[in-house]
Amino acid sequence: MNDVNKYYDQVVKAILCTNEFGIAGVRELTDIKVMELIRKDYPTILEVVKRRDINATRSLSSPTIRTGEDISIMQFMDQKERGYLVIIYDSDELWQDPQVADFVPL
């Protein structure tokens, strides 16, 4: 199994462990935006995601500096075909152990 598949498996585990919406299955997990995290910019990023505008989310500007912290904004469906956006936090210290930062039901 390659590193990308391992990462996606870890993201699914993180989503299922957080499970504040009764999510029992994750389908069609896809990347919307992957970017370096500048912590002071996170509230603005979260507001864009909460608008549920996929195009605006994809258009978020990516920092040009390397911070060692990343976020992935992903979209998926649960077992009842409900859609979600999820922001996944990862850092050099957490590699292959990503954490759910926020869920946004679609």
Secondary structure as UniProt FT lines:
FT   HELIX           3..18
FT   TURN            20..21
FT   STRAND          27..36
FT   HELIX           39..41
FT   HELIX           42..50
FT   TURN            51..52
FT   HELIX           54..58
FT   STRAND          69..77
FT   TURN            79..80
FT   STRAND          83..91
FT   HELIX           92..94
FT   TURN            95..96
FT   STRAND          99..105
//
